């Protein structure tokens, strides 16, 4: 067993699985604490690297493309601190970190794990049911159906349509862009009927416009991942066929978005809602 315990979390490797447990320290992002422990099978790993530094180094686990629904749903857009496959390492534990990395590399070599993209998800994603309260409303997923209940501050067009209910069979893909704190984000459920829609997130009845607390809105990636894990794997090409080509990734957090509403971001204080932003209870 190779193991490293840090304030940021714990990595343990038993020869077949890398078990990643987030730390409980207040510096650990809410997203990682909420996502919980991740058991990464060796067959899902493409590589690992230890990056030492004078103050604090990092361990980074690189997964095979298509192996993890979290990476598929977020498109590599999780903030570094919220990325569960990165571990901050104190300088006095650099030797241990390098040992853990070397043990994983050795196992990859012995087992001859390919680096090619996986043709199926090798990690399950978050358990369901899952429900997250965001700035634009509450989104819930029970494993077969997505439900969006709009908030009082949602666009009147959305509120007029009432709760949005979408079956997994109607979905083509999920698009997610985090709320960076400077630019709005969104969570969009692309269906066969809305696949060519050009509505901005604040008016799209199939999308949540993420303009409030960046820390809380980041939890919408849990729903995005849970839904993605139950859609056809990208290797089947189902999403590309529906769209007529490869799925377009959302713009990076630094890109300009003409429909973002920076002035609205602070219209509701973070303490205005006392209910938790995440739960595993059945959708309301």
C-alpha positions in Angstrom: 0.0 0.0 0.0 1.4 3.4 -1.0 -0.3 6.3 0.8 0.1 10.0 1.3 -2.0 12.0 3.8 -2.1 15.8 3.4 -4.4 18.6 4.6 -5.7 18.7 1.0 -6.7 15.0 1.1 -5.4 11.4 1.0 -4.3 9.3 -1.9 -3.9 5.5 -1.3 -2.9 3.0 -3.9 -3.2 -0.7 -3.3 -2.0 -2.0 -6.7 -5.3 -1.9 -8.5 -7.1 1.2 -7.3 -6.2 4.8 -6.5 -8.5 5.9 -3.7 -8.8 9.7 -3.4 -10.4 11.1 -0.3 -10.8 14.9 0.1 -9.5 16.5 3.2 -11.9 18.1 5.8 -9.9 21.3 6.2 -11.8 24.5 5.5 -9.3 25.2 2.7 -10.6 22.2 0.7 -13.2 23.4 -1.8 -16.9 22.6 -1.2 -17.1 20.8 -4.5 -14.4 18.3 -3.6 -15.8 17.7 -0.2 -19.3 17.2 -1.6 -18.2 14.9 -4.4 -16.6 12.7 -1.8 -14.2 9.8 -2.2 -13.3 8.6 -5.7 -12.0 5.1 -6.4 -10.1 5.2 -9.6 -9.4 1.8 -11.2 -5.9 1.4 -12.6 -7.3 0.8 -16.0 -8.7 4.3 -16.0 -5.2 5.9 -15.4 -3.1 7.3 -18.2 -0.3 8.7 -16.0 0.7 10.4 -12.8 3.2 13.2 -12.1 4.7 14.7 -9.0 5.5 18.4 -9.4 7.8 19.5 -6.5 8.0 23.2 -5.6 9.8 25.3 -3.0 6.6 26.0 -1.0 4.1 23.4 -2.0 4.2 20.7 -4.7 1.4 18.8 -6.5 0.5 15.3 -7.4 -1.5 15.1 -10.6 -3.4 12.0 -11.8 -4.1 11.9 -15.6 -7.0 9.8 -16.6 -7.6 8.2 -20.0 -9.9 10.2 -22.2 -13.5 9.0 -22.0 -12.9 7.1 -18.7 -14.5 9.6 -16.3 -17.9 11.2 -16.7 -16.8 14.1 -14.4 -14.0 15.1 -16.8 -16.4 14.6 -19.8 -19.1 16.8 -18.2 -16.8 19.6 -17.1 -14.5 19.5 -20.1 -11.4 20.3 -18.0 -13.0 23.5 -16.8 -13.0 22.8 -13.1 -10.9 25.3 -11.1 -7.5 23.8 -10.2 -8.4 23.8 -6.5 -11.6 21.9 -7.1 -10.0 19.3 -9.3 -10.1 16.0 -7.4 -7.2 14.6 -9.4 -4.7 17.1 -8.0 -3.3 17.0 -4.5 -1.3 19.8 -2.8 1.8 18.3 -1.2 3.9 19.9 1.6 7.6 20.1 0.8 8.5 17.7 3.7 6.3 15.0 2.1 7.8 15.3 -1.4 9.6 12.0 -1.0 6.3 10.2 -0.1 4.5 11.8 -3.0 7.2 10.7 -5.4 7.0 7.1 -4.0 3.2 7.0 -4.5 3.7 8.3 -8.1 6.4 5.7 -8.8 4.2 2.9 -7.5 1.4 3.9 -9.8 3.7 4.2 -12.8 5.2 0.8 -12.1 1.7 -0.8 -11.9 0.8 0.8 -15.2 3.8 -0.6 -16.8 3.3 -4.1 -15.3 -0.4 -4.2 -16.2 0.3 -2.6 -19.6 -2.6 -0.2 -19.3 -3.1 1.6 -22.6 -3.2 5.4 -22.9 -5.7 5.3 -25.7 -9.2 6.7 -25.0 -11.6 4.4 -23.2 -14.7 3.1 -25.0 -16.8 3.1 -21.9 -16.9 5.0 -18.6 -14.7 3.3 -16.0 -15.9 5.5 -13.1 -19.6 5.7 -12.0 -20.0 9.4 -11.3 -22.1 10.7 -8.3 -24.8 8.6 -6.8 -28.5 9.5 -7.5 -30.8 11.1 -6.6 -29.0 14.4 -6.5 -30.3 17.9 -6.2 -28.5 21.2 -6.3 -29.8 24.7 -5.6 -28.2 27.3 -7.9 -28.7 31.0 -8.5 -31.2 30.4 -11.3 -33.2 27.5 -9.7 -33.0 24.0 -8.3 -32.0 21.1 -10.6 -32.6 17.5 -9.6 -31.8 14.2 -11.2 -33.2 10.8 -10.0 -31.3 8.6 -12.5 -34.0 8.8 -15.3 -35.4 12.4 -15.2 -34.0 15.9 -14.9 -36.2 18.5 -13.2 -35.6 22.2 -13.0 -37.6 24.4 -10.6 -37.0 28.0 -11.3 -36.2 30.6 -8.6 -38.0 33.8 -8.1 -35.1 35.7 -9.7 -35.2 33.6 -12.9 -36.2 35.2 -16.2 -40.0 35.6 -16.5 -40.0 33.5 -19.7 -38.6 30.6 -17.7 -41.0 31.1 -14.8 -44.0 31.3 -17.2 -43.2 27.8 -18.6 -43.2 26.2 -15.1 -40.9 23.4 -13.9 -38.9 21.8 -16.7 -38.9 18.0 -16.8 -36.6 16.2 -19.2 -36.2 12.4 -19.6 -32.7 11.0 -20.2 -34.0 9.4 -23.4 -34.7 12.9 -24.7 -31.2 14.2 -24.0 -28.3 14.5 -26.5 -25.7 15.9 -24.1 -25.0 18.2 -21.2 -23.1 21.5 -21.5 -21.5 23.1 -18.5 -19.5 26.2 -17.9 -18.6 27.3 -14.3 -19.5 30.7 -12.9 -16.0 32.1 -12.5 -17.0 35.0 -10.3 -16.2 37.4 -13.2 -18.2 35.8 -16.0 -21.5 33.9 -15.7 -21.7 30.2 -16.2 -24.4 27.8 -17.3 -25.7 24.3 -17.2 -27.6 23.4 -20.3 -29.5 20.2 -21.1 -29.4 19.7 -24.9 -32.4 17.7 -26.2 -33.3 16.4 -29.6 -35.7 19.3 -29.9 -33.4 22.0 -28.6 -30.2 20.9 -30.2 -30.0 23.9 -32.6 -31.4 26.5 -30.1 -29.3 29.7 -29.9 -31.1 31.1 -26.8 -28.8 32.7 -24.2 -28.7 30.8 -20.9 -30.8 33.4 -19.0 -33.7 32.8 -21.4 -33.2 29.2 -22.4 -35.8 27.0 -20.6 -33.4 24.0 -20.9 -30.6 25.9 -19.1 -29.6 27.2 -15.7 -27.9 30.6 -15.8 -25.2 30.6 -13.1 -24.7 34.1 -11.9 -24.7 33.9 -8.1 -22.2 32.3 -5.6 -19.4 30.7 -7.6 -18.8 28.3 -4.8 -22.4 27.1 -4.7 -23.0 27.1 -8.4 -19.9 24.9 -8.9 -22.0 22.1 -7.4 -24.1 22.0 -10.5 -21.3 19.9 -12.0 -22.5 17.1 -9.8 -25.8 17.0 -11.7 -24.0 17.4 -15.0 -21.8 14.5 -14.2 -24.5 12.2 -12.9 -26.5 12.8 -16.1 -23.5 12.4 -18.4 -22.7 9.1 -16.8 -26.1 7.8 -18.0 -25.9 9.1 -21.5 -24.4 7.1 -24.4 -20.6 7.1 -24.2 -18.9 9.6 -26.6 -17.2 6.7 -28.4 -20.6 5.7 -29.8 -20.8 9.1 -31.6 -24.5 9.5 -30.6 -24.1 13.1 -29.5 -22.1 14.1 -32.7 -24.7 12.5 -35.0 -27.5 14.4 -33.3 -25.7 17.7 -33.6 -24.3 17.0 -37.1 -20.7 17.2 -35.8 -18.5 17.2 -32.7 -20.2 18.8 -29.6 -19.1 22.5 -29.2 -17.5 23.1 -25.8 -18.6 26.0 -23.8 -16.4 29.1 -23.8 -13.6 29.3 -21.3 -14.2 31.3 -18.1 -12.1 34.1 -19.5 -13.9 34.4 -22.8 -16.3 37.2 -23.4 -20.0 36.4 -23.2 -22.2 39.1 -24.5 -25.2 37.7 -22.6 -23.5 37.6 -19.2 -24.9 39.8 -16.5 -22.1 40.9 -14.1 -24.4 43.5 -12.6 -26.9 40.9 -11.4 -24.4 38.7 -9.7 -24.5 40.5 -6.3 -28.2 41.2 -6.3 -28.9 38.4 -3.8 -26.6 38.0 -0.7 -25.1 34.6 -0.2 -26.7 34.3 3.2 -30.2 34.8 1.7 -30.8 31.1 1.5 -30.3 28.9 4.5 -31.1 25.6 2.8 -28.1 23.4 1.7 -27.0 23.8 -1.9 -26.7 20.1 -2.4 -28.6 17.1 -1.3 -29.1 13.4 -2.2 -32.8 13.5 -1.4 -35.4 12.9 -4.0 -36.3 15.8 -6.2 -39.0 18.1 -5.0 
